[in-house]
Amino acid sequence: MNIGQAARHSGVSAKTIRYYESIGLIEEAGRTEGGYRTYGSTDVETLRFIQHARSLGFSVKDVGTLLDLWRNRDRASSDVKALALAHVAEIDRKMQELNRMRDTLLHLTHQCHGDDRPNCPILKELAGEPINA
């Protein structure tokens, strides 16, 4: 199948497929005599795997590691679990950071009158000015 068909079957855009190929995440596609890329069902299965891992927020580097583990039938599931748990820890860290940002913004919006006056604690905070000034 050509790249457009592989994209439709995998849910990965043609541009992204070319990118994954360029960084070595997937093997270089076969080529027709005319130079067009050709893909098989294994390629589509790999692209679906990558798409699912990326949708869970795994980095491209981690996806490469997961692909290696997926392909290695002698792998230890503990290696996969460790990678997944490290990713969960990173998600937890990001969630804490997002919650701090949210709390800060809510605090600032409660201090802002939201009226026609020019005084705005939100802008003062962003500028690094004291809010009570």
Secondary structure as GFF3:
##gff-version 3
##sequence-region A 1 133
A	DSSP	alpha_helix	3	10	.	.	.	ID=ss1
A	DSSP	alpha_helix	14	22	.	.	.	ID=ss2
A	DSSP	beta_strand	30	31	.	.	.	ID=ss3
A	DSSP	beta_strand	37	38	.	.	.	ID=ss4
A	DSSP	alpha_helix	41	55	.	.	.	ID=ss5
A	DSSP	alpha_helix	60	71	.	.	.	ID=ss6
A	DSSP	alpha_helix	77	111	.	.	.	ID=ss7
A	DSSP	alpha_helix	121	127	.	.	.	ID=ss8
###
